[in-house]
């Protein structure tokens, strides 16, 4: 998508943390061509994208923009060269605000977090000045629900880049926005990860096979042992090395209790195994987290990958608080690497948004955590210390509770 406009730069007169800045509006209103040749997943994305773009509810009530970009310049530490002379470097920092992105995520049911890349070009009399961002992952900032922050970015740059931006001067600009989204596919049995045109018939047969439960030869038991669901060994063994060893090994087991599972979770597990449905997980963060847990414990790699992406893409306000806390505790035990870091960041982000609910007088989750797992409680308190909006009195009380354990 591409949009243009004009902006005026402001100057703080040396009294603020930045020397100049501006606000850019993205006012794209074109209809998207839905007749272009594309697969089902792309067509679903384009249809929903077009619906959200044309909706006045996602636009700023005053400026009618789809989203706004705020830019400012921050000074870095002076750099001393070989002659002893020093020069000051700067970096451009920016944030993207609007309801558009959250609305898009709610309509899409994504397999992975929404990402956006921006190219901002200012028309300068002598030459154009361009700011290119990397792909940015959608964040949730609850501090401004009216016009929330959706993305943030930094771009290293020299002050010469901004020399043309004199205070009050209007400049033309062009913004190119590239959106990366991977929605689940609508197929037999609802939303899932099997495109209808690729394997629709097989998915239909497997769905029928599961619903009729004919010729079942294996039973999955819930964690409390009270509920059992019948299924077929061939599907379990084909989806999980753990069950392949159990079913085809010397013992020839006919049932298995899955620790931490519920009857609803087992039914959702079988729907995914048989025809890759994620409907139940999309409706409930509780089910999604249970499936993530089962996928890791019992070696369902495809399920594990799908639930990680789904949970990362799920909007923070749609999470169940207890699940958010369990997710935080799980990520604390993960090693620090490129694969685990997005999960760690997501867990902290969700708890940050739900901290008021977590610390309410009617909620006992935090007290239970302090009693059962003091080290984890200490880690959570450290996170709270980093969230500057937390009331210091509340933090001191939390720390005293921790020290008294």
PAKOL-759962 format. One record per residue (C-alpha): x, y, z. Coordinates in steps of 0.05 Angstrom, whole numbers. Layout:
! residues N
X, Y, Z
...
END
This chain:
! residues 405
0, 0, 0
24, 71, -14
0, 139, 10
27, 210, 9
16, 277, 42
51, 337, 73
79, 348, 143
111, 404, 184
172, 391, 228
174, 418, 299
234, 443, 338
239, 435, 413
288, 493, 420
337, 448, 457
291, 437, 517
267, 367, 499
302, 300, 488
298, 308, 413
314, 365, 366
261, 356, 313
203, 311, 296
139, 304, 257
75, 265, 249
58, 231, 183
-12, 207, 164
-25, 146, 122
-91, 159, 86
-97, 100, 38
-169, 89, 14
-162, 52, -52
-202, -11, -65
-159, -73, -68
-165, -116, -131
-197, -181, -105
-199, -212, -175
-124, -220, -181
-99, -292, -188
-80, -317, -118
-90, -377, -74
-145, -383, -21
-102, -358, 36
-81, -295, -2
-153, -282, -23
-177, -288, 49
-124, -239, 71
-139, -188, 15
-214, -191, 27
-207, -178, 102
-153, -125, 89
-200, -88, 41
-258, -91, 91
-216, -61, 146
-187, -6, 101
-257, 16, 79
-284, 18, 151
-289, 87, 181
-285, 56, 251
-210, 43, 246
-193, 114, 223
-172, 172, 266
-236, 212, 281
-202, 279, 267
-152, 266, 212
-187, 207, 179
-120, 172, 171
-113, 97, 170
-53, 102, 216
-2, 155, 238
74, 152, 242
110, 195, 294
184, 209, 281
235, 243, 325
311, 250, 328
350, 227, 390
423, 247, 402
474, 191, 415
539, 196, 454
592, 240, 421
643, 202, 378
717, 222, 382
759, 211, 319
834, 201, 312
849, 275, 315
813, 284, 381
754, 320, 350
685, 298, 371
621, 293, 331
552, 277, 354
512, 223, 320
436, 216, 320
385, 162, 309
314, 167, 283
262, 134, 327
190, 124, 307
124, 93, 326
63, 73, 287
-6, 87, 318
-77, 67, 299
-134, 19, 309
-126, -9, 238
-76, -63, 255
-113, -92, 315
-177, -95, 275
-141, -130, 219
-113, -183, 267
-182, -195, 296
-210, -210, 227
-153, -252, 201
-139, -306, 254
-65, -308, 241
-15, -366, 244
42, -318, 260
46, -246, 286
29, -190, 238
90, -154, 211
97, -88, 174
155, -56, 137
155, 19, 120
191, 61, 69
183, 135, 82
209, 183, 28
212, 259, 38
215, 302, -25
274, 349, -16
291, 402, -69
360, 373, -83
349, 299, -67
299, 253, -34
311, 229, 38
287, 158, 53
276, 121, 118
272, 45, 111
250, 3, 170
261, -71, 181
200, -115, 188
166, -96, 253
124, -143, 295
57, -119, 322
58, -98, 395
2, -80, 443
7, -15, 483
-54, -7, 528
-36, 64, 551
-74, 96, 493
-134, 55, 474
-162, 111, 431
-102, 112, 383
-57, 56, 407
16, 45, 389
22, -14, 341
96, -14, 321
161, 19, 341
227, 25, 304
296, 56, 305
339, 77, 245
411, 100, 254
424, 165, 216
467, 227, 215
440, 297, 231
453, 316, 158
393, 273, 140
348, 322, 177
382, 388, 158
327, 403, 109
274, 396, 164
271, 468, 188
217, 484, 240
149, 497, 210
169, 480, 140
121, 435, 101
148, 377, 62
116, 326, 17
126, 253, 34
107, 184, 9
96, 123, 53
99, 52, 27
73, -1, 75
85, -75, 63
43, -120, 108
63, -192, 121
7, -237, 146
-5, -312, 148
-78, -327, 163
-105, -396, 177
-141, -428, 119
-216, -440, 116
-225, -513, 98
-265, -574, 119
-276, -572, 193
-264, -496, 198
-200, -458, 202
-136, -499, 198
-69, -505, 163
-88, -549, 104
-108, -508, 41
-174, -533, 13
-147, -539, -58
-86, -580, -35
-116, -633, 10
-189, -617, 20
-216, -686, 4
-169, -720, 52
-188, -671, 107
-262, -685, 95
-251, -760, 100
-209, -754, 163
-261, -709, 196
-316, -759, 182
-271, -815, 207
-261, -779, 273
-334, -759, 282
-361, -830, 271
-307, -863, 315
-314, -929, 279
-260, -982, 289
-224, -942, 344
-166, -980, 375
-136, -931, 424
-158, -887, 482
-130, -821, 506
-143, -806, 579
-147, -736, 609
-97, -716, 663
-144, -733, 720
-159, -801, 689
-234, -789, 689
-247, -775, 616
-227, -817, 556
-232, -803, 481
-229, -859, 430
-185, -853, 368
-142, -891, 319
-70, -914, 329
-50, -899, 257
-64, -824, 266
-27, -819, 332
34, -859, 308
38, -819, 244
37, -752, 281
82, -765, 341
148, -803, 350
127, -813, 423
63, -850, 403
99, -886, 347
146, -917, 398
89, -933, 446
43, -964, 394
94, -1001, 352
141, -1020, 408
144, -1085, 447
90, -1066, 498
35, -1051, 446
-3, -1002, 490
-77, -988, 478
-87, -926, 521
-46, -868, 548
-60, -814, 601
-36, -746, 578
-13, -705, 638
-43, -636, 643
-98, -650, 592
-173, -639, 595
-229, -672, 556
-238, -609, 514
-163, -606, 503
-161, -678, 479
-217, -667, 430
-181, -606, 403
-117, -647, 398
-151, -700, 356
-183, -649, 310
-113, -622, 295
-83, -691, 286
-137, -716, 239
-151, -655, 196
-107, -598, 223
-164, -557, 253
-146, -500, 300
-217, -474, 312
-218, -491, 386
-150, -460, 399
-169, -395, 363
-231, -389, 408
-194, -401, 473
-124, -384, 497
-134, -438, 550
-141, -492, 496
-84, -462, 455
-37, -465, 514
-58, -536, 531
-44, -558, 460
24, -524, 462
39, -562, 526
16, -628, 496
53, -616, 432
119, -608, 469
108, -663, 520
85, -717, 471
125, -697, 409
74, -668, 361
122, -622, 324
70, -594, 275
23, -578, 333
79, -546, 373
97, -500, 316
24, -482, 301
8, -464, 373
71, -423, 383
52, -381, 322
-21, -376, 343
-4, -353, 414
47, -302, 389
-5, -274, 341
-63, -273, 392
-80, -203, 416
-59, -191, 488
-129, -174, 513
-156, -241, 489
-111, -281, 536
-137, -315, 598
-98, -288, 658
-81, -355, 688
-56, -380, 620
-14, -316, 613
19, -330, 680
32, -403, 662
61, -381, 595
107, -333, 632
131, -388, 679
144, -435, 620
185, -384, 581
229, -370, 642
256, -441, 636
273, -434, 562
344, -421, 539
358, -352, 511
361, -360, 435
328, -332, 373
272, -384, 376
253, -373, 449
261, -297, 453
195, -280, 417
158, -325, 466
193, -294, 526
176, -224, 500
103, -243, 487
95, -271, 557
121, -207, 589
79, -164, 542
14, -201, 560
27, -198, 635
45, -124, 630
-23, -110, 599
-59, -152, 651
-19, -130, 712
-78, -92, 743
-121, -154, 739
-64, -196, 767
-55, -151, 827
-128, -139, 843
-153, -157, 913
-199, -210, 886
-144, -248, 849
-103, -300, 886
-56, -321, 830
2, -277, 851
-3, -299, 924
-6, -372, 902
56, -362, 859
94, -330, 917
77, -389, 961
92, -445, 911
149, -416, 869
186, -359, 904
240, -355, 850
188, -347, 795
153, -294, 837
218, -257, 844
228, -258, 769
158, -230, 759
170, -175, 810
233, -156, 771
190, -149, 709
142, -105, 747
200, -61, 769
217, -48, 697
146, -26, 681
150, 45, 705
75, 56, 708
70, 7, 767
54, 43, 833
115, 41, 879
73, 28, 941
43, -34, 909
113, -57, 888
139, -50, 959
81, -90, 986
94, -145, 935
168, -146, 954
151, -151, 1029
104, -209, 1014
160, -243, 975
211, -232, 1031
164, -261, 1083
158, -328, 1048
END
